[in-house]
Amino acid sequence: MPKKTKKEKIIADYRKKLKFIEQTSPALSSISHSKSPIVTNAAESRQPMPIDNTKIKDMLIYFKKDFRKSLILITGIIGLEICLYFATINQYFKFR
């Protein structure tokens, strides 16, 4: 008897999982086998959600504060690296 191919093994695994699901929840299996398509109104799903301007303003304020702190921290670190670089070139510090 020939060995199973990879696809046949995958299909067998799916069958086992489906059988297990059908045994555990019979209500779910009856729903999954129904062939009637579910129709939704496309216009309802594409309506934009209402936007709360106060939340957006608060988020913008927090973003600006965090961004400013990040820029200060980054420039401080880069400035320190540049100072240390020139200090080692001029041999103010001797690293061995």
MARBADREN-739576 format. One record per residue: residue in three letters; chain; y, z negated, x negated of N, C-alpha, C in turn. Coordinates in nm, 3 decimals, always signed. Layout:
// residues N
PT;ala;A;Y;Z;X;Y;Z;X;Y;Z;X;
...
END
This chain:
// residues 96
PT;met;A;-0.116;+0.000;-0.085;+0.000;+0.000;+0.000;+0.124;+0.000;-0.090;
PT;pro;A;+0.221;+0.090;-0.063;+0.338;+0.099;-0.151;+0.430;-0.022;-0.134;
PT;lys;A;+0.507;-0.050;-0.240;+0.599;-0.161;-0.238;+0.720;-0.128;-0.151;
PT;lys;A;+0.787;-0.233;-0.103;+0.907;-0.214;-0.022;+1.023;-0.171;-0.112;
PT;thr;A;+1.105;-0.084;-0.056;+1.226;-0.047;-0.128;+1.332;-0.154;-0.104;
PT;lys;A;+1.441;-0.143;-0.176;+1.548;-0.241;-0.162;+1.607;-0.239;-0.021;
PT;lys;A;+1.623;-0.119;+0.034;+1.678;-0.107;+0.170;+1.584;-0.169;+0.272;
PT;glu;A;+1.455;-0.150;+0.256;+1.360;-0.207;+0.350;+1.361;-0.359;+0.344;
PT;lys;A;+1.381;-0.415;+0.225;+1.389;-0.560;+0.212;+1.513;-0.614;+0.282;
PT;ile;A;+1.625;-0.542;+0.266;+1.749;-0.585;+0.332;+1.734;-0.580;+0.483;
PT;ile;A;+1.673;-0.474;+0.534;+1.651;-0.460;+0.678;+1.561;-0.571;+0.729;
PT;ala;A;+1.457;-0.605;+0.654;+1.367;-0.712;+0.695;+1.440;-0.846;+0.698;
PT;asp;A;+1.528;-0.870;+0.601;+1.607;-0.994;+0.601;+1.697;-1.001;+0.724;
PT;tyr;A;+1.760;-0.888;+0.759;+1.846;-0.885;+0.877;+1.766;-0.912;+1.004;
PT;arg;A;+1.645;-0.858;+1.011;+1.561;-0.882;+1.128;+1.526;-1.030;+1.140;
PT;lys;A;+1.495;-1.093;+1.027;+1.462;-1.236;+1.029;+1.582;-1.319;+1.075;
PT;lys;A;+1.701;-1.285;+1.022;+1.820;-1.358;+1.062;+1.850;-1.339;+1.210;
PT;leu;A;+1.835;-1.216;+1.260;+1.860;-1.188;+1.401;+1.762;-1.264;+1.489;
PT;lys;A;+1.637;-1.268;+1.448;+1.535;-1.339;+1.525;+1.568;-1.488;+1.529;
PT;phe;A;+1.611;-1.544;+1.416;+1.648;-1.685;+1.411;+1.767;-1.714;+1.502;
PT;ile;A;+1.866;-1.626;+1.500;+1.984;-1.645;+1.585;+1.946;-1.637;+1.732;
PT;glu;A;+1.860;-1.545;+1.767;+1.817;-1.532;+1.906;+1.742;-1.656;+1.952;
PT;gln;A;+1.665;-1.716;+1.865;+1.590;-1.836;+1.904;+1.681;-1.956;+1.919;
PT;thr;A;+1.783;-1.966;+1.835;+1.869;-2.084;+1.840;+1.968;-2.081;+1.954;
PT;ser;A;+2.021;-1.965;+1.988;+2.118;-1.959;+2.097;+2.089;-1.838;+2.186;
PT;pro;A;+2.019;-1.859;+2.296;+1.986;-1.747;+2.385;+2.108;-1.687;+2.454;
PT;ala;A;+2.213;-1.765;+2.478;+2.333;-1.711;+2.542;+2.402;-1.613;+2.449;
PT;leu;A;+2.405;-1.643;+2.322;+2.467;-1.554;+2.225;+2.391;-1.423;+2.211;
PT;ser;A;+2.259;-1.429;+2.219;+2.180;-1.307;+2.204;+2.201;-1.213;+2.322;
PT;ser;A;+2.220;-1.267;+2.443;+2.243;-1.181;+2.558;+2.378;-1.112;+2.548;
PT;ile;A;+2.475;-1.180;+2.490;+2.607;-1.121;+2.473;+2.604;-1.014;+2.365;
PT;ser;A;+2.532;-1.039;+2.257;+2.531;-0.945;+2.145;+2.458;-0.815;+2.179;
PT;his;A;+2.366;-0.819;+2.275;+2.292;-0.698;+2.310;+2.358;-0.617;+2.419;
PT;ser;A;+2.465;-0.668;+2.480;+2.532;-0.591;+2.584;+2.603;-0.472;+2.522;
PT;lys;A;+2.595;-0.359;+2.586;+2.651;-0.236;+2.531;+2.782;-0.196;+2.596;
PT;ser;A;+2.837;-0.278;+2.682;+2.964;-0.244;+2.745;+3.077;-0.271;+2.646;
PT;pro;A;+3.163;-0.174;+2.625;+3.271;-0.194;+2.528;+3.378;-0.287;+2.585;
PT;ile;A;+3.438;-0.363;+2.497;+3.545;-0.454;+2.536;+3.676;-0.379;+2.522;
PT;val;A;+3.749;-0.368;+2.632;+3.874;-0.294;+2.632;+3.989;-0.394;+2.630;
PT;thr;A;+4.078;-0.375;+2.533;+4.197;-0.459;+2.527;+4.319;-0.370;+2.536;
PT;asn;A;+4.426;-0.426;+2.582;+4.549;-0.351;+2.594;+4.616;-0.348;+2.457;
PT;ala;A;+4.638;-0.230;+2.404;+4.697;-0.215;+2.271;+4.842;-0.262;+2.268;
PT;ala;A;+4.912;-0.248;+2.379;+5.052;-0.289;+2.382;+5.065;-0.441;+2.371;
PT;glu;A;+4.970;-0.515;+2.429;+4.976;-0.661;+2.423;+4.952;-0.710;+2.281;
PT;ser;A;+4.860;-0.648;+2.210;+4.826;-0.696;+2.077;+4.932;-0.661;+1.973;
PT;arg;A;+5.019;-0.568;+2.001;+5.120;-0.525;+1.903;+5.258;-0.585;+1.926;
PT;gln;A;+5.271;-0.672;+2.023;+5.401;-0.733;+2.047;+5.429;-0.832;+1.936;
PT;pro;A;+5.551;-0.830;+1.881;+5.582;-0.924;+1.774;+5.591;-1.067;+1.826;
PT;met;A;+5.554;-1.160;+1.740;+5.563;-1.300;+1.777;+5.709;-1.345;+1.771;
PT;pro;A;+5.748;-1.438;+1.856;+5.886;-1.486;+1.850;+5.911;-1.560;+1.718;
PT;ile;A;+6.028;-1.539;+1.662;+6.062;-1.596;+1.532;+6.160;-1.710;+1.553;
PT;asp;A;+6.130;-1.822;+1.492;+6.218;-1.938;+1.499;+6.311;-1.935;+1.378;
PT;asn;A;+6.439;-1.913;+1.403;+6.537;-1.898;+1.295;+6.556;-2.025;+1.214;
PT;thr;A;+6.541;-2.140;+1.276;+6.559;-2.264;+1.200;+6.449;-2.281;+1.096;
PT;lys;A;+6.327;-2.244;+1.131;+6.218;-2.254;+1.034;+6.240;-2.157;+0.918;
PT;ile;A;+6.288;-2.039;+0.950;+6.313;-1.940;+0.844;+6.423;-1.989;+0.751;
PT;lys;A;+6.528;-2.046;+0.808;+6.638;-2.098;+0.726;+6.590;-2.212;+0.636;
PT;asp;A;+6.508;-2.302;+0.693;+6.454;-2.412;+0.613;+6.366;-2.360;+0.500;
PT;met;A;+6.282;-2.263;+0.531;+6.195;-2.206;+0.429;+6.277;-2.137;+0.321;
PT;leu;A;+6.384;-2.071;+0.360;+6.469;-2.003;+0.262;+6.539;-2.103;+0.171;
PT;ile;A;+6.583;-2.214;+0.227;+6.647;-2.318;+0.147;+6.548;-2.376;+0.046;
PT;tyr;A;+6.426;-2.407;+0.091;+6.324;-2.461;+0.000;+6.287;-2.359;-0.107;
PT;phe;A;+6.277;-2.233;-0.067;+6.244;-2.129;-0.164;+6.351;-2.119;-0.272;
PT;lys;A;+6.478;-2.122;-0.231;+6.587;-2.112;-0.329;+6.586;-2.230;-0.424;
PT;lys;A;+6.561;-2.352;-0.372;+6.554;-2.471;-0.457;+6.440;-2.459;-0.557;
PT;asp;A;+6.323;-2.422;-0.509;+6.208;-2.410;-0.598;+6.228;-2.299;-0.700;
PT;phe;A;+6.286;-2.190;-0.657;+6.310;-2.077;-0.748;+6.408;-2.116;-0.858;
PT;arg;A;+6.514;-2.188;-0.820;+6.614;-2.232;-0.917;+6.551;-2.327;-1.019;
PT;lys;A;+6.469;-2.422;-0.971;+6.401;-2.515;-1.062;+6.307;-2.440;-1.156;
PT;ser;A;+6.236;-2.342;-1.104;+6.144;-2.265;-1.187;+6.219;-2.187;-1.295;
PT;leu;A;+6.331;-2.126;-1.257;+6.409;-2.051;-1.356;+6.464;-2.144;-1.465;
PT;ile;A;+6.511;-2.261;-1.427;+6.562;-2.356;-1.526;+6.450;-2.399;-1.620;
PT;leu;A;+6.335;-2.429;-1.566;+6.221;-2.470;-1.648;+6.176;-2.359;-1.742;
PT;ile;A;+6.168;-2.237;-1.692;+6.125;-2.124;-1.774;+6.224;-2.096;-1.886;
PT;thr;A;+6.354;-2.095;-1.853;+6.454;-2.069;-1.958;+6.455;-2.182;-2.061;
PT;gly;A;+6.434;-2.305;-2.019;+6.427;-2.416;-2.112;+6.310;-2.403;-2.208;
PT;ile;A;+6.194;-2.366;-2.156;+6.076;-2.350;-2.241;+6.095;-2.235;-2.338;
PT;ile;A;+6.145;-2.123;-2.290;+6.167;-2.008;-2.378;+6.273;-2.040;-2.483;
PT;gly;A;+6.378;-2.110;-2.444;+6.482;-2.149;-2.540;+6.426;-2.242;-2.646;
PT;leu;A;+6.342;-2.337;-2.607;+6.279;-2.427;-2.703;+6.191;-2.351;-2.801;
PT;glu;A;+6.115;-2.255;-2.750;+6.030;-2.173;-2.838;+6.114;-2.094;-2.938;
PT;ile;A;+6.226;-2.040;-2.893;+6.313;-1.963;-2.983;+6.373;-2.055;-3.089;
PT;cys;A;+6.416;-2.174;-3.049;+6.471;-2.271;-3.146;+6.366;-2.310;-3.249;
PT;leu;A;+6.246;-2.338;-3.204;+6.140;-2.374;-3.299;+6.106;-2.257;-3.391;
PT;tyr;A;+6.110;-2.137;-3.339;+6.080;-2.019;-3.421;+6.183;-2.006;-3.534;
PT;phe;A;+6.312;-2.013;-3.499;+6.414;-1.999;-3.602;+6.418;-2.120;-3.697;
PT;ala;A;+6.380;-2.236;-3.645;+6.375;-2.354;-3.731;+6.264;-2.340;-3.835;
PT;thr;A;+6.152;-2.281;-3.796;+6.044;-2.262;-3.893;+6.077;-2.152;-3.992;
PT;ile;A;+6.151;-2.052;-3.950;+6.191;-1.945;-4.042;+6.286;-2.001;-4.148;
PT;asn;A;+6.381;-2.082;-4.104;+6.477;-2.141;-4.197;+6.420;-2.263;-4.269;
PT;gln;A;+6.297;-2.295;-4.242;+6.221;-2.404;-4.303;+6.285;-2.541;-4.282;
PT;tyr;A;+6.335;-2.562;-4.163;+6.378;-2.697;-4.127;+6.256;-2.785;-4.106;
PT;phe;A;+6.149;-2.722;-4.055;+6.020;-2.790;-4.039;+5.921;-2.722;-4.128;
PT;lys;A;+5.834;-2.799;-4.189;+5.731;-2.740;-4.274;+5.596;-2.770;-4.209;
PT;phe;A;+5.534;-2.666;-4.157;+5.402;-2.679;-4.096;+5.300;-2.624;-4.195;
PT;arg;A;+5.196;-2.698;-4.217;+5.089;-2.650;-4.305;+4.959;-2.656;-4.235;
END
